[in-house]
Amino acid sequence: LIGIIHKKPKEGGISAVGGTGSIYTYYGPNEKKFASLTKNFATIDLPKVMPALGLGDEPIPLWWTSDFINSSPPGTAAKDEKWIV
């Protein structure tokens, strides 16, 4: 993991895609705010990717980026958050 970029829509916006005035916040790979997400993705979720694609005997390719959407209700403790890839 090199880093995490947190994108949020601008005030009143509904999309965080480029060119829409989104707000970008950059975090290092050891950011405590995302420790649970990082640990769970690397140790629980990522090992399931290749088998899910029918490529269980193949090495995982170079991973460029993943987009995560926090599906937890506001106020959920970081350790209990649920993220969707």
mmCIF file as gemmi writes it, N, C-alpha and C atoms, coordinates in Angstrom:
data_model
loop_
_atom_site.group_PDB
_atom_site.id
_atom_site.type_symbol
_atom_site.label_atom_id
_atom_site.label_alt_id
_atom_site.label_comp_id
_atom_site.label_asym_id
_atom_site.label_entity_id
_atom_site.label_seq_id
_atom_site.pdbx_PDB_ins_code
_atom_site.Cartn_x
_atom_site.Cartn_y
_atom_site.Cartn_z
_atom_site.occupancy
_atom_site.B_iso_or_equiv
_atom_site.pdbx_formal_charge
_atom_site.auth_seq_id
_atom_site.auth_asym_id
_atom_site.pdbx_PDB_model_num
ATOM 1 N N . LEU Axp A 1 ? 0.844 -1.18 0 1 0 ? 1 A 1
ATOM 2 C CA . LEU Axp A 1 ? 0 0 0 1 0 ? 1 A 1
ATOM 3 C C . LEU Axp A 1 ? 0.885 1.237 0 1 0 ? 1 A 1
ATOM 4 N N . ILE Axp A 2 ? 0.626 2.127 -0.923 1 0 ? 2 A 1
ATOM 5 C CA . ILE Axp A 2 ? 1.387 3.368 -1.032 1 0 ? 2 A 1
ATOM 6 C C . ILE Axp A 2 ? 0.686 4.497 -0.282 1 0 ? 2 A 1
ATOM 7 N N . GLY Axp A 3 ? -0.622 4.575 -0.405 1 0 ? 3 A 1
ATOM 8 C CA . GLY Axp A 3 ? -1.356 5.631 0.261 1 0 ? 3 A 1
ATOM 9 C C . GLY Axp A 3 ? -2.843 5.516 -0.005 1 0 ? 3 A 1
ATOM 10 N N . ILE Axp A 4 ? -3.586 6.391 0.653 1 0 ? 4 A 1
ATOM 11 C CA . ILE Axp A 4 ? -5.039 6.406 0.532 1 0 ? 4 A 1
ATOM 12 C C . ILE Axp A 4 ? -5.449 7.822 0.153 1 0 ? 4 A 1
ATOM 13 N N . ILE Axp A 5 ? -6.324 7.927 -0.84 1 0 ? 5 A 1
ATOM 14 C CA . ILE Axp A 5 ? -6.884 9.211 -1.226 1 0 ? 5 A 1
ATOM 15 C C . ILE Axp A 5 ? -8.367 9.166 -0.904 1 0 ? 5 A 1
ATOM 16 N N . HIS Axp A 6 ? -8.798 10.045 -0.018 1 0 ? 6 A 1
ATOM 17 C CA . HIS Axp A 6 ? -10.209 10.11 0.357 1 0 ? 6 A 1
ATOM 18 C C . HIS Axp A 6 ? -10.847 11.218 -0.47 1 0 ? 6 A 1
ATOM 19 N N . LYS Axp A 7 ? -11.82 10.846 -1.311 1 0 ? 7 A 1
ATOM 20 C CA . LYS Axp A 7 ? -12.503 11.812 -2.173 1 0 ? 7 A 1
ATOM 21 C C . LYS Axp A 7 ? -13.914 12.028 -1.653 1 0 ? 7 A 1
ATOM 22 N N . LYS Axp A 8 ? -14.292 13.277 -1.534 1 0 ? 8 A 1
ATOM 23 C CA . LYS Axp A 8 ? -15.646 13.617 -1.11 1 0 ? 8 A 1
ATOM 24 C C . LYS Axp A 8 ? -16.221 14.615 -2.108 1 0 ? 8 A 1
ATOM 25 N N . PRO Axp A 9 ? -17.519 14.511 -2.381 1 0 ? 9 A 1
ATOM 26 C CA . PRO Axp A 9 ? -18.13 15.509 -3.263 1 0 ? 9 A 1
ATOM 27 C C . PRO Axp A 9 ? -18.021 16.899 -2.637 1 0 ? 9 A 1
ATOM 28 N N . LYS Axp A 10 ? -17.953 17.916 -3.489 1 0 ? 10 A 1
ATOM 29 C CA . LYS Axp A 10 ? -17.967 19.278 -2.953 1 0 ? 10 A 1
ATOM 30 C C . LYS Axp A 10 ? -19.301 19.507 -2.253 1 0 ? 10 A 1
ATOM 31 N N . GLU Axp A 11 ? -19.362 20.517 -1.41 1 0 ? 11 A 1
ATOM 32 C CA . GLU Axp A 11 ? -20.575 20.837 -0.668 1 0 ? 11 A 1
ATOM 33 C C . GLU Axp A 11 ? -21.761 20.923 -1.624 1 0 ? 11 A 1
ATOM 34 N N . GLY Axp A 12 ? -22.793 20.139 -1.347 1 0 ? 12 A 1
ATOM 35 C CA . GLY Axp A 12 ? -23.983 20.134 -2.186 1 0 ? 12 A 1
ATOM 36 C C . GLY Axp A 12 ? -23.885 19.218 -3.393 1 0 ? 12 A 1
ATOM 37 N N . GLY Axp A 13 ? -22.705 18.64 -3.613 1 0 ? 13 A 1
ATOM 38 C CA . GLY Axp A 13 ? -22.514 17.748 -4.756 1 0 ? 13 A 1
ATOM 39 C C . GLY Axp A 13 ? -22.923 16.323 -4.442 1 0 ? 13 A 1
ATOM 40 N N . ILE Axp A 14 ? -23.075 15.507 -5.482 1 0 ? 14 A 1
ATOM 41 C CA . ILE Axp A 14 ? -23.445 14.113 -5.28 1 0 ? 14 A 1
ATOM 42 C C . ILE Axp A 14 ? -22.406 13.145 -5.821 1 0 ? 14 A 1
ATOM 43 N N . SER Axp A 15 ? -21.36 13.67 -6.471 1 0 ? 15 A 1
ATOM 44 C CA . SER Axp A 15 ? -20.361 12.806 -7.071 1 0 ? 15 A 1
ATOM 45 C C . SER Axp A 15 ? -18.964 13.277 -6.681 1 0 ? 15 A 1
ATOM 46 N N . ALA Axp A 16 ? -18.055 12.315 -6.515 1 0 ? 16 A 1
ATOM 47 C CA . ALA Axp A 16 ? -16.674 12.641 -6.174 1 0 ? 16 A 1
ATOM 48 C C . ALA Axp A 16 ? -15.729 12.328 -7.332 1 0 ? 16 A 1
ATOM 49 N N . VAL Axp A 17 ? -16.248 12.25 -8.557 1 0 ? 17 A 1
ATOM 50 C CA . VAL Axp A 17 ? -15.381 11.992 -9.704 1 0 ? 17 A 1
ATOM 51 C C . VAL Axp A 17 ? -14.612 13.259 -10.054 1 0 ? 17 A 1
ATOM 52 N N . GLY Axp A 18 ? -13.49 13.062 -10.75 1 0 ? 18 A 1
ATOM 53 C CA . GLY Axp A 18 ? -12.66 14.198 -11.126 1 0 ? 18 A 1
ATOM 54 C C . GLY Axp A 18 ? -13.416 15.235 -11.945 1 0 ? 18 A 1
ATOM 55 N N . GLY Axp A 19 ? -13.034 16.487 -11.765 1 0 ? 19 A 1
ATOM 56 C CA . GLY Axp A 19 ? -13.623 17.571 -12.529 1 0 ? 19 A 1
ATOM 57 C C . GLY Axp A 19 ? -14.929 18.099 -11.963 1 0 ? 19 A 1
ATOM 58 N N . THR Axp A 20 ? -15.357 17.609 -10.794 1 0 ? 20 A 1
ATOM 59 C CA . THR Axp A 20 ? -16.624 18.053 -10.225 1 0 ? 20 A 1
ATOM 60 C C . THR Axp A 20 ? -16.417 18.925 -8.992 1 0 ? 20 A 1
ATOM 61 N N . GLY Axp A 21 ? -15.164 19.301 -8.721 1 0 ? 21 A 1
ATOM 62 C CA . GLY Axp A 21 ? -14.884 20.108 -7.54 1 0 ? 21 A 1
ATOM 63 C C . GLY Axp A 21 ? -14.735 19.283 -6.279 1 0 ? 21 A 1
ATOM 64 N N . SER Axp A 22 ? -14.514 17.989 -6.431 1 0 ? 22 A 1
ATOM 65 C CA . SER Axp A 22 ? -14.38 17.104 -5.276 1 0 ? 22 A 1
ATOM 66 C C . SER Axp A 22 ? -13.234 17.539 -4.375 1 0 ? 22 A 1
ATOM 67 N N . ILE Axp A 23 ? -13.344 17.17 -3.106 1 0 ? 23 A 1
ATOM 68 C CA . ILE Axp A 23 ? -12.314 17.475 -2.117 1 0 ? 23 A 1
ATOM 69 C C . ILE Axp A 23 ? -11.477 16.22 -1.905 1 0 ? 23 A 1
ATOM 70 N N . TYR Axp A 24 ? -10.168 16.334 -2.102 1 0 ? 24 A 1
ATOM 71 C CA . TYR Axp A 24 ? -9.254 15.212 -1.965 1 0 ? 24 A 1
ATOM 72 C C . TYR Axp A 24 ? -8.418 15.39 -0.703 1 0 ? 24 A 1
ATOM 73 N N . THR Axp A 25 ? -8.337 14.329 0.103 1 0 ? 25 A 1
ATOM 74 C CA . THR Axp A 25 ? -7.466 14.318 1.277 1 0 ? 25 A 1
ATOM 75 C C . THR Axp A 25 ? -6.542 13.115 1.129 1 0 ? 25 A 1
ATOM 76 N N . TYR Axp A 26 ? -5.249 13.349 1.296 1 0 ? 26 A 1
ATOM 77 C CA . TYR Axp A 26 ? -4.249 12.298 1.097 1 0 ? 26 A 1
ATOM 78 C C . TYR Axp A 26 ? -3.76 11.78 2.448 1 0 ? 26 A 1
ATOM 79 N N . TYR Axp A 27 ? -3.69 10.453 2.571 1 0 ? 27 A 1
ATOM 80 C CA . TYR Axp A 27 ? -3.237 9.802 3.794 1 0 ? 27 A 1
ATOM 81 C C . TYR Axp A 27 ? -2.117 8.831 3.453 1 0 ? 27 A 1
ATOM 82 N N . GLY Axp A 28 ? -1.226 8.61 4.407 1 0 ? 28 A 1
ATOM 83 C CA . GLY Axp A 28 ? -0.167 7.628 4.233 1 0 ? 28 A 1
ATOM 84 C C . GLY Axp A 28 ? -0.701 6.215 4.426 1 0 ? 28 A 1
ATOM 85 N N . PRO Axp A 29 ? 0.106 5.203 4.124 1 0 ? 29 A 1
ATOM 86 C CA . PRO Axp A 29 ? -0.341 3.813 4.197 1 0 ? 29 A 1
ATOM 87 C C . PRO Axp A 29 ? -0.646 3.317 5.609 1 0 ? 29 A 1
ATOM 88 N N . ASN Axp A 30 ? -0.158 4.016 6.616 1 0 ? 30 A 1
ATOM 89 C CA . ASN Axp A 30 ? -0.38 3.578 7.995 1 0 ? 30 A 1
ATOM 90 C C . ASN Axp A 30 ? -1.375 4.461 8.741 1 0 ? 30 A 1
ATOM 91 N N . GLU Axp A 31 ? -2.237 5.142 8.019 1 0 ? 31 A 1
ATOM 92 C CA . GLU Axp A 31 ? -3.222 6.033 8.625 1 0 ? 31 A 1
ATOM 93 C C . GLU Axp A 31 ? -4.142 5.255 9.57 1 0 ? 31 A 1
ATOM 94 N N . LYS Axp A 32 ? -4.188 5.652 10.822 1 0 ? 32 A 1
ATOM 95 C CA . LYS Axp A 32 ? -5 4.952 11.822 1 0 ? 32 A 1
ATOM 96 C C . LYS Axp A 32 ? -6.489 4.984 11.476 1 0 ? 32 A 1
ATOM 97 N N . LYS Axp A 33 ? -6.931 6.07 10.855 1 0 ? 33 A 1
ATOM 98 C CA . LYS Axp A 33 ? -8.346 6.214 10.499 1 0 ? 33 A 1
ATOM 99 C C . LYS Axp A 33 ? -8.823 5.078 9.594 1 0 ? 33 A 1
ATOM 100 N N . PHE Axp A 34 ? -7.908 4.541 8.772 1 0 ? 34 A 1
ATOM 101 C CA . PHE Axp A 34 ? -8.266 3.484 7.827 1 0 ? 34 A 1
ATOM 102 C C . PHE Axp A 34 ? -7.566 2.162 8.145 1 0 ? 34 A 1
ATOM 103 N N . ALA Axp A 35 ? -7.074 1.998 9.373 1 0 ? 35 A 1
ATOM 104 C CA . ALA Axp A 35 ? -6.33 0.788 9.744 1 0 ? 35 A 1
ATOM 105 C C . ALA Axp A 35 ? -7.171 -0.474 9.582 1 0 ? 35 A 1
ATOM 106 N N . SER Axp A 36 ? -8.417 -0.435 10.002 1 0 ? 36 A 1
ATOM 107 C CA . SER Axp A 36 ? -9.28 -1.614 9.893 1 0 ? 36 A 1
ATOM 108 C C . SER Axp A 36 ? -9.551 -1.952 8.433 1 0 ? 36 A 1
ATOM 109 N N . LEU Axp A 37 ? -9.862 -0.951 7.628 1 0 ? 37 A 1
ATOM 110 C CA . LEU Axp A 37 ? -10.096 -1.164 6.196 1 0 ? 37 A 1
ATOM 111 C C . LEU Axp A 37 ? -8.859 -1.766 5.536 1 0 ? 37 A 1
ATOM 112 N N . THR Axp A 38 ? -7.7 -1.168 5.793 1 0 ? 38 A 1
ATOM 113 C CA . THR Axp A 38 ? -6.457 -1.637 5.181 1 0 ? 38 A 1
ATOM 114 C C . THR Axp A 38 ? -6.151 -3.076 5.58 1 0 ? 38 A 1
ATOM 115 N N . LYS Axp A 39 ? -6.239 -3.368 6.875 1 0 ? 39 A 1
ATOM 116 C CA . LYS Axp A 39 ? -5.941 -4.722 7.366 1 0 ? 39 A 1
ATOM 117 C C . LYS Axp A 39 ? -6.906 -5.741 6.784 1 0 ? 39 A 1
ATOM 118 N N . ASN Axp A 40 ? -8.194 -5.447 6.831 1 0 ? 40 A 1
ATOM 119 C CA . ASN Axp A 40 ? -9.189 -6.404 6.336 1 0 ? 40 A 1
ATOM 120 C C . ASN Axp A 40 ? -9.067 -6.627 4.835 1 0 ? 40 A 1
ATOM 121 N N . PHE Axp A 41 ? -8.808 -5.579 4.075 1 0 ? 41 A 1
ATOM 122 C CA . PHE Axp A 41 ? -8.675 -5.744 2.626 1 0 ? 41 A 1
ATOM 123 C C . PHE Axp A 41 ? -7.455 -6.599 2.293 1 0 ? 41 A 1
ATOM 124 N N . ALA Axp A 42 ? -6.328 -6.312 2.941 1 0 ? 42 A 1
ATOM 125 C CA . ALA Axp A 42 ? -5.096 -7.033 2.631 1 0 ? 42 A 1
ATOM 126 C C . ALA Axp A 42 ? -5.101 -8.476 3.12 1 0 ? 42 A 1
ATOM 127 N N . THR Axp A 43 ? -5.71 -8.75 4.274 1 0 ? 43 A 1
ATOM 128 C CA . THR Axp A 43 ? -5.606 -10.091 4.857 1 0 ? 43 A 1
ATOM 129 C C . THR Axp A 43 ? -6.843 -10.966 4.66 1 0 ? 43 A 1
ATOM 130 N N . ILE Axp A 44 ? -8.012 -10.358 4.499 1 0 ? 44 A 1
ATOM 131 C CA . ILE Axp A 44 ? -9.238 -11.147 4.372 1 0 ? 44 A 1
ATOM 132 C C . ILE Axp A 44 ? -9.788 -11.121 2.941 1 0 ? 44 A 1
ATOM 133 N N . ASP Axp A 45 ? -9.94 -9.921 2.396 1 0 ? 45 A 1
ATOM 134 C CA . ASP Axp A 45 ? -10.609 -9.785 1.103 1 0 ? 45 A 1
ATOM 135 C C . ASP Axp A 45 ? -9.715 -10.092 -0.095 1 0 ? 45 A 1
ATOM 136 N N . LEU Axp A 46 ? -8.533 -9.528 -0.121 1 0 ? 46 A 1
ATOM 137 C CA . LEU Axp A 46 ? -7.661 -9.677 -1.279 1 0 ? 46 A 1
ATOM 138 C C . LEU Axp A 46 ? -7.35 -11.137 -1.629 1 0 ? 46 A 1
ATOM 139 N N . PRO Axp A 47 ? -7.107 -12.018 -0.643 1 0 ? 47 A 1
ATOM 140 C CA . PRO Axp A 47 ? -6.853 -13.417 -0.988 1 0 ? 47 A 1
ATOM 141 C C . PRO Axp A 47 ? -8.043 -14.12 -1.668 1 0 ? 47 A 1
ATOM 142 N N . LYS Axp A 48 ? -9.232 -13.532 -1.612 1 0 ? 48 A 1
ATOM 143 C CA . LYS Axp A 48 ? -10.417 -14.133 -2.223 1 0 ? 48 A 1
ATOM 144 C C . LYS Axp A 48 ? -10.651 -13.674 -3.656 1 0 ? 48 A 1
ATOM 145 N N . VAL Axp A 49 ? -9.911 -12.641 -4.086 1 0 ? 49 A 1
ATOM 146 C CA . VAL Axp A 49 ? -10.168 -12.048 -5.406 1 0 ? 49 A 1
ATOM 147 C C . VAL Axp A 49 ? -9.899 -13.031 -6.538 1 0 ? 49 A 1
ATOM 148 N N . MET Axp A 50 ? -8.709 -13.587 -6.611 1 0 ? 50 A 1
ATOM 149 C CA . MET Axp A 50 ? -8.364 -14.465 -7.732 1 0 ? 50 A 1
ATOM 150 C C . MET Axp A 50 ? -9.248 -15.718 -7.764 1 0 ? 50 A 1
ATOM 151 N N . PRO Axp A 51 ? -9.508 -16.398 -6.642 1 0 ? 51 A 1
ATOM 152 C CA . PRO Axp A 51 ? -10.434 -17.532 -6.692 1 0 ? 51 A 1
ATOM 153 C C . PRO Axp A 51 ? -11.83 -17.125 -7.168 1 0 ? 51 A 1
ATOM 154 N N . ALA Axp A 52 ? -12.299 -15.949 -6.771 1 0 ? 52 A 1
ATOM 155 C CA . ALA Axp A 52 ? -13.625 -15.49 -7.196 1 0 ? 52 A 1
ATOM 156 C C . ALA Axp A 52 ? -13.689 -15.284 -8.702 1 0 ? 52 A 1
ATOM 157 N N . LEU Axp A 53 ? -12.546 -15.021 -9.319 1 0 ? 53 A 1
ATOM 158 C CA . LEU Axp A 53 ? -12.486 -14.829 -10.766 1 0 ? 53 A 1
ATOM 159 C C . LEU Axp A 53 ? -12.191 -16.13 -11.51 1 0 ? 53 A 1
ATOM 160 N N . GLY Axp A 54 ? -12.132 -17.241 -10.769 1 0 ? 54 A 1
ATOM 161 C CA . GLY Axp A 54 ? -11.799 -18.525 -11.385 1 0 ? 54 A 1
ATOM 162 C C . GLY Axp A 54 ? -10.319 -18.652 -11.687 1 0 ? 54 A 1
ATOM 163 N N . LEU Axp A 55 ? -9.487 -17.852 -11.023 1 0 ? 55 A 1
ATOM 164 C CA . LEU Axp A 55 ? -8.049 -17.846 -11.266 1 0 ? 55 A 1
ATOM 165 C C . LEU Axp A 55 ? -7.282 -18.126 -9.975 1 0 ? 55 A 1
ATOM 166 N N . GLY Axp A 56 ? -7.797 -19.047 -9.176 1 0 ? 56 A 1
ATOM 167 C CA . GLY Axp A 56 ? -7.228 -19.33 -7.87 1 0 ? 56 A 1
ATOM 168 C C . GLY Axp A 56 ? -5.783 -19.766 -7.863 1 0 ? 56 A 1
ATOM 169 N N . ASP Axp A 57 ? -5.292 -20.35 -8.968 1 0 ? 57 A 1
ATOM 170 C CA . ASP Axp A 57 ? -3.905 -20.81 -9.026 1 0 ? 57 A 1
ATOM 171 C C . ASP Axp A 57 ? -2.954 -19.756 -9.59 1 0 ? 57 A 1
ATOM 172 N N . GLU Axp A 58 ? -3.485 -18.594 -9.928 1 0 ? 58 A 1
ATOM 173 C CA . GLU Axp A 58 ? -2.668 -17.527 -10.516 1 0 ? 58 A 1
ATOM 174 C C . GLU Axp A 58 ? -2.284 -16.513 -9.446 1 0 ? 58 A 1
ATOM 175 N N . PRO Axp A 59 ? -1.11 -15.881 -9.612 1 0 ? 59 A 1
ATOM 176 C CA . PRO Axp A 59 ? -0.736 -14.821 -8.662 1 0 ? 59 A 1
ATOM 177 C C . PRO Axp A 59 ? -1.598 -13.583 -8.913 1 0 ? 59 A 1
ATOM 178 N N . ILE Axp A 60 ? -1.788 -12.812 -7.878 1 0 ? 60 A 1
ATOM 179 C CA . ILE Axp A 60 ? -2.554 -11.577 -8.046 1 0 ? 60 A 1
ATOM 180 C C . ILE Axp A 60 ? -1.704 -10.601 -8.862 1 0 ? 60 A 1
ATOM 181 N N . PRO Axp A 61 ? -2.287 -9.937 -9.841 1 0 ? 61 A 1
ATOM 182 C CA . PRO Axp A 61 ? -1.502 -8.998 -10.653 1 0 ? 61 A 1
ATOM 183 C C . PRO Axp A 61 ? -1.205 -7.715 -9.878 1 0 ? 61 A 1
ATOM 184 N N . LEU Axp A 62 ? -0.379 -6.89 -10.454 1 0 ? 62 A 1
ATOM 185 C CA . LEU Axp A 62 ? -0.107 -5.593 -9.862 1 0 ? 62 A 1
ATOM 186 C C . LEU Axp A 62 ? -1.429 -4.867 -9.678 1 0 ? 62 A 1
ATOM 187 N N . TRP Axp A 63 ? -1.689 -4.412 -8.467 1 0 ? 63 A 1
ATOM 188 C CA . TRP Axp A 63 ? -2.967 -3.764 -8.142 1 0 ? 63 A 1
ATOM 189 C C . TRP Axp A 63 ? -2.749 -2.265 -8.18 1 0 ? 63 A 1
ATOM 190 N N . TRP Axp A 64 ? -3.457 -1.579 -9.053 1 0 ? 64 A 1
ATOM 191 C CA . TRP Axp A 64 ? -3.238 -0.155 -9.226 1 0 ? 64 A 1
ATOM 192 C C . TRP Axp A 64 ? -4.084 0.67 -8.262 1 0 ? 64 A 1
ATOM 193 N N . THR Axp A 65 ? -5.379 0.375 -8.214 1 0 ? 65 A 1
ATOM 194 C CA . THR Axp A 65 ? -6.266 1.178 -7.379 1 0 ? 65 A 1
ATOM 195 C C . THR Axp A 65 ? -7.524 0.391 -7.044 1 0 ? 65 A 1
ATOM 196 N N . SER Axp A 66 ? -8.134 0.727 -5.951 1 0 ? 66 A 1
ATOM 197 C CA . SER Axp A 66 ? -9.442 0.187 -5.576 1 0 ? 66 A 1
ATOM 198 C C . SER Axp A 66 ? -10.266 1.334 -5.027 1 0 ? 66 A 1
ATOM 199 N N . ASP Axp A 67 ? -11.516 1.359 -5.383 1 0 ? 67 A 1
ATOM 200 C CA . ASP Axp A 67 ? -12.43 2.355 -4.825 1 0 ? 67 A 1
ATOM 201 C C . ASP Axp A 67 ? -13.268 1.682 -3.751 1 0 ? 67 A 1
ATOM 202 N N . PHE Axp A 68 ? -13.37 2.322 -2.614 1 0 ? 68 A 1
ATOM 203 C CA . PHE Axp A 68 ? -14.134 1.795 -1.494 1 0 ? 68 A 1
ATOM 204 C C . PHE Axp A 68 ? -15.234 2.787 -1.134 1 0 ? 68 A 1
ATOM 205 N N . ILE Axp A 69 ? -16.411 2.271 -0.86 1 0 ? 69 A 1
ATOM 206 C CA . ILE Axp A 69 ? -17.53 3.092 -0.419 1 0 ? 69 A 1
ATOM 207 C C . ILE Axp A 69 ? -17.903 2.632 0.982 1 0 ? 69 A 1
ATOM 208 N N . ASN Axp A 70 ? -17.911 3.567 1.915 1 0 ? 70 A 1
ATOM 209 C CA . ASN Axp A 70 ? -18.265 3.248 3.293 1 0 ? 70 A 1
ATOM 210 C C . ASN Axp A 70 ? -19.781 3.086 3.367 1 0 ? 70 A 1
ATOM 211 N N . SER Axp A 71 ? -20.24 1.889 3.695 1 0 ? 71 A 1
ATOM 212 C CA . SER Axp A 71 ? -21.682 1.615 3.748 1 0 ? 71 A 1
ATOM 213 C C . SER Axp A 71 ? -22.226 1.645 5.18 1 0 ? 71 A 1
ATOM 214 N N . SER Axp A 72 ? -21.404 2.081 6.116 1 0 ? 72 A 1
ATOM 215 C CA . SER Axp A 72 ? -21.807 2.115 7.53 1 0 ? 72 A 1
ATOM 216 C C . SER Axp A 72 ? -22.608 3.376 7.839 1 0 ? 72 A 1
ATOM 217 N N . PRO Axp A 73 ? -23.514 3.27 8.79 1 0 ? 73 A 1
ATOM 218 C CA . PRO Axp A 73 ? -24.238 4.465 9.213 1 0 ? 73 A 1
ATOM 219 C C . PRO Axp A 73 ? -23.287 5.481 9.845 1 0 ? 73 A 1
ATOM 220 N N . PRO Axp A 74 ? -23.583 6.774 9.733 1 0 ? 74 A 1
ATOM 221 C CA . PRO Axp A 74 ? -22.748 7.782 10.389 1 0 ? 74 A 1
ATOM 222 C C . PRO Axp A 74 ? -22.63 7.469 11.884 1 0 ? 74 A 1
ATOM 223 N N . GLY Axp A 75 ? -21.428 7.672 12.391 1 0 ? 75 A 1
ATOM 224 C CA . GLY Axp A 75 ? -21.189 7.431 13.812 1 0 ? 75 A 1
ATOM 225 C C . GLY Axp A 75 ? -20.664 6.041 14.124 1 0 ? 75 A 1
ATOM 226 N N . THR Axp A 76 ? -20.588 5.16 13.116 1 0 ? 76 A 1
ATOM 227 C CA . THR Axp A 76 ? -20.05 3.817 13.335 1 0 ? 76 A 1
ATOM 228 C C . THR Axp A 76 ? -18.563 3.915 13.679 1 0 ? 76 A 1
ATOM 229 N N . ALA Axp A 77 ? -18.129 3.183 14.679 1 0 ? 77 A 1
ATOM 230 C CA . ALA Axp A 77 ? -16.706 3.164 15.045 1 0 ? 77 A 1
ATOM 231 C C . ALA Axp A 77 ? -15.888 2.643 13.869 1 0 ? 77 A 1
ATOM 232 N N . ALA Axp A 78 ? -14.699 3.205 13.656 1 0 ? 78 A 1
ATOM 233 C CA . ALA Axp A 78 ? -13.866 2.821 12.526 1 0 ? 78 A 1
ATOM 234 C C . ALA Axp A 78 ? -13.623 1.318 12.459 1 0 ? 78 A 1
ATOM 235 N N . LYS Axp A 79 ? -13.444 0.684 13.607 1 0 ? 79 A 1
ATOM 236 C CA . LYS Axp A 79 ? -13.172 -0.76 13.615 1 0 ? 79 A 1
ATOM 237 C C . LYS Axp A 79 ? -14.378 -1.582 13.163 1 0 ? 79 A 1
ATOM 238 N N . ASP Axp A 80 ? -15.57 -0.996 13.213 1 0 ? 80 A 1
ATOM 239 C CA . ASP Axp A 80 ? -16.799 -1.706 12.837 1 0 ? 80 A 1
ATOM 240 C C . ASP Axp A 80 ? -17.347 -1.302 11.479 1 0 ? 80 A 1
ATOM 241 N N . GLU Axp A 81 ? -16.665 -0.397 10.78 1 0 ? 81 A 1
ATOM 242 C CA . GLU Axp A 81 ? -17.154 0.066 9.487 1 0 ? 81 A 1
ATOM 243 C C . GLU Axp A 81 ? -17.19 -1.066 8.468 1 0 ? 81 A 1
ATOM 244 N N . LYS Axp A 82 ? -18.143 -0.979 7.559 1 0 ? 82 A 1
ATOM 245 C CA . LYS Axp A 82 ? -18.274 -1.927 6.447 1 0 ? 82 A 1
ATOM 246 C C . LYS Axp A 82 ? -18.035 -1.152 5.159 1 0 ? 82 A 1
ATOM 247 N N . TRP Axp A 83 ? -17.134 -1.672 4.352 1 0 ? 83 A 1
ATOM 248 C CA . TRP Axp A 83 ? -16.763 -1.008 3.101 1 0 ? 83 A 1
ATOM 249 C C . TRP Axp A 83 ? -17.113 -1.902 1.919 1 0 ? 83 A 1
ATOM 250 N N . ILE Axp A 84 ? -17.5 -1.288 0.827 1 0 ? 84 A 1
ATOM 251 C CA . ILE Axp A 84 ? -17.815 -1.987 -0.418 1 0 ? 84 A 1
ATOM 252 C C . ILE Axp A 84 ? -16.744 -1.615 -1.444 1 0 ? 84 A 1
ATOM 253 N N . VAL Axp A 85 ? -16.188 -2.621 -2.107 1 0 ? 85 A 1
ATOM 254 C CA . VAL Axp A 85 ? -15.19 -2.379 -3.161 1 0 ? 85 A 1
ATOM 255 C C . VAL Axp A 85 ? -15.915 -2.231 -4.471 1 0 ? 85 A 1
